Amino acid sequence: MLVAYLSAFACAVCYGVGSILQSIGARRTATTAGALDPRLLVRLAVQVPYLVGMGLDLVGWVLSLVAVRSLPLFAVQAILVASVGVTAVLARIFLRVRLDRAQAAALVVLGLGVVLLAATAAPGKPRPVGSTAAVLIALGILPTALGCFWAGRALSEGRAVLALGGLSGLAFGGTALCARALEADHTLVEVVADPLSWALLIYGVVGMVAFAAALQRGSVTIAMAGQATAETVVPAIIGLTLLGDHARSGSGGIATTGFVLTVLAAAWLAAHSRVEPDAVTTPPPSDAVGSAVQTDPTPDPTPAERC
């Protein structure tokens, strides 16, 4: 159980650092017309900050899979959204971004909620799911992917950031759900043949592309606000109703309080923190600087006009 908790907290740190680095790389890449273009990842592959951020996210993702094998989804996913707090703290330390009293209070509430969840979550294996439930979980990829296409094309830029962030959260929550529902005693052949194994990988790709598209279109904090909420609430509900996740005996109320505090504090902190990638990216191009310093756009008069 200690390994599972350490994995979840380490994952939150990886996600928090990785999100800042990914936002820098994504904002350096030209915006695509569609929201879910796999070629976007190819273009981002030349951005070193994005690659480093993706590497941290990959490490964090593996750590999250370790955590969900032993802990209920509502606890693991809530701990993971603490990455929002990690991002805010790192911005304060390295980017000199000031945190006001409300943001500091939100960090305290976030920490309190995580502590309550860590103390009340009941470790254990999930309840086995039938083939029908496994197929339904896998089919959730379709509405998630279609929602990304729609959000990128039909919504305004500001709304698209929040929507794409939320849909990326659903996709990453899907990976956690698939990992939690997979049978631990399956052979390698059975794991490969299980639709949840393939769904886990596809959910991960959809989540990466959707989050990258969100970062291109606006603030990393707004994208993370949508992601944190969707990635936490939906898997937690499914885990409680389908997989038999539960809190320790007699601590259901405390666990619920911790979950609500964590989600609300993370979503509020993400939406109100000022962590803008423009402050740490490359300076504006020379033509932009030239146009900024030009004070009189009127062309010089011709010799005839002077006469």
PEJO-V727055 format. One record per residue. N is the residue number from 1. PSI is psi in whole degrees, 0 to 359 (NA if undefined). OMEGA is omega as a letter, one per 30 degrees, with the letter a starting at -180 (999 if undefined). D_CENTER is the distance of its C-alpha to the mean C-alpha in whole Angstrom. Layout:
[[N:PSI:OMEGA:D_CENTER] [N:PSI:OMEGA:D_CENTER]]
//
This chain:
[[1:323:l:25] [2:320:l:24] [3:320:l:23] [4:316:l:20] [5:316:l:19] [6:322:l:19] [7:317:a:17] [8:316:a:14] [9:321:l:15] [10:324:l:15] [11:318:l:12] [12:320:l:10] [13:315:l:12] [14:316:l:11] [15:320:a:8] [16:314:l:9] [17:317:a:12] [18:326:a:10] [19:319:l:8] [20:314:a:11] [21:321:l:13] [22:322:a:11] [23:324:l:11] [24:312:a:15] [25:321:a:15] [26:322:a:14] [27:346:l:16] [28:357:a:19] [29:141:a:19] [30:139:l:21] [31:137:l:19] [32:162:a:20] [33:323:a:22] [34:161:a:20] [35:334:a:16] [36:70:a:16] [37:109:a:18] [38:336:l:18] [39:342:l:20] [40:321:l:17] [41:328:l:16] [42:316:l:20] [43:325:l:20] [44:343:a:17] [45:342:l:19] [46:355:l:21] [47:112:a:19] [48:315:l:19] [49:320:l:17] [50:319:a:14] [51:318:l:16] [52:317:l:16] [53:319:l:12] [54:322:l:12] [55:318:l:14] [56:321:l:13] [57:322:l:9] [58:317:l:12] [59:315:l:14] [60:321:l:11] [61:317:l:11] [62:318:l:15] [63:323:l:15] [64:324:l:13] [65:325:l:15] [66:319:a:18] [67:318:a:17] [68:350:l:17] [69:338:a:20] [70:341:a:22] [71:151:l:20] [72:151:a:19] [73:323:a:16] [74:328:l:16] [75:313:a:16] [76:312:a:14] [77:325:l:11] [78:323:l:12] [79:323:a:13] [80:326:a:9] [81:352:l:8] [82:349:l:11] [83:333:l:9] [84:317:l:9] [85:322:l:13] [86:316:l:13] [87:316:a:12] [88:318:a:14] [89:317:l:17] [90:322:l:16] [91:324:l:17] [92:321:a:20] [93:311:a:21] [94:329:a:21] [95:1:l:21] [96:34:l:23] [97:125:a:21] [98:142:l:23] [99:126:l:21] [100:181:a:24] [101:323:l:25] [102:319:l:23] [103:321:l:20] [104:320:l:21] [105:321:l:22] [106:322:l:19] [107:319:l:18] [108:315:l:21] [109:319:l:20] [110:314:l:17] [111:320:l:19] [112:316:l:21] [113:319:l:19] [114:319:l:17] [115:316:l:21] [116:319:l:22] [117:317:a:20] [118:329:a:21] [119:339:a:24] [120:346:a:25] [121:133:l:23] [122:115:l:25] [123:158:l:24] [124:168:l:26] [125:151:l:25] [126:162:l:24] [127:134:l:27] [128:141:l:28] [129:149:l:26] [130:174:a:29] [131:325:l:29] [132:315:l:28] [133:322:l:25] [134:318:l:24] [135:319:l:25] [136:320:l:23] [137:317:l:20] [138:321:a:20] [139:346:l:21] [140:345:l:18] [141:321:a:17] [142:305:l:19] [143:330:l:18] [144:314:l:15] [145:316:l:16] [146:323:l:18] [147:325:l:16] [148:315:l:14] [149:315:a:18] [150:315:a:19] [151:319:a:17] [152:332:a:17] [153:329:a:21] [154:340:a:22] [155:156:l:20] [156:166:a:20] [157:315:a:18] [158:315:l:17] [159:327:a:16] [160:324:l:15] [161:311:a:12] [162:317:a:11] [163:314:l:12] [164:323:l:10] [165:317:l:7] [166:319:l:8] [167:325:l:9] [168:325:l:6] [169:320:l:5] [170:319:a:9] [171:314:l:9] [172:326:l:7] [173:326:l:9] [174:322:l:12] [175:318:l:12] [176:320:l:13] [177:316:l:15] [178:317:a:17] [179:322:l:17] [180:325:a:19] [181:342:a:21] [182:139:l:22] [183:127:a:26] [184:335:a:26] [185:12:l:30] [186:149:l:30] [187:171:a:31] [188:319:l:30] [189:319:l:31] [190:324:l:30] [191:317:l:26] [192:323:a:27] [193:347:a:28] [194:127:l:26] [195:336:l:24] [196:329:l:21] [197:315:l:21] [198:322:l:21] [199:322:l:18] [200:315:a:16] [201:317:a:16] [202:319:l:16] [203:318:a:13] [204:317:l:11] [205:315:l:13] [206:317:l:12] [207:318:l:8] [208:314:a:9] [209:318:a:11] [210:319:a:10] [211:321:l:7] [212:318:l:10] [213:322:l:12] [214:318:a:10] [215:327:l:10] [216:328:a:14] [217:352:a:15] [218:202:a:14] [219:139:l:13] [220:329:a:10] [221:320:l:10] [222:318:l:11] [223:319:a:7] [224:331:l:5] [225:313:l:8] [226:320:a:8] [227:315:a:5] [228:318:a:6] [229:310:a:9] [230:321:a:9] [231:339:a:7] [232:309:a:10] [233:309:a:13] [234:308:l:14] [235:326:l:14] [236:316:l:16] [237:315:a:18] [238:321:l:19] [239:320:l:19] [240:323:a:22] [241:330:a:24] [242:323:a:24] [243:358:l:23] [244:20:l:25] [245:145:a:23] [246:166:l:24] [247:172:l:25] [248:155:a:28] [249:127:l:31] [250:2:a:32] [251:21:a:29] [252:319:a:27] [253:320:l:27] [254:319:l:26] [255:319:l:23] [256:318:l:22] [257:315:l:23] [258:321:l:20] [259:314:a:18] [260:316:l:18] [261:317:a:18] [262:312:a:15] [263:313:a:13] [264:317:a:15] [265:320:a:15] [266:315:a:12] [267:317:l:11] [268:316:a:15] [269:319:l:14] [270:320:a:11] [271:336:a:13] [272:355:l:16] [273:150:a:15] [274:87:l:17] [275:86:a:15] [276:127:a:16] [277:338:a:16] [278:336:a:19] [279:343:a:21] [280:5:l:20] [281:185:a:21] [282:155:a:24] [283:164:a:27] [284:153:l:28] [285:162:a:30] [286:325:l:34] [287:328:l:35] [288:322:l:32] [289:319:a:34] [290:319:l:37] [291:334:a:37] [292:326:a:36] [293:349:l:39] [294:123:a:41] [295:331:a:43] [296:100:a:45] [297:355:a:44] [298:128:a:48] [299:155:l:50] [300:144:a:53] [301:148:l:56] [302:165:l:58] [303:323:l:62] [304:322:a:63] [305:327:l:61] [306:325:l:62] [307:NA:999:66]]
//
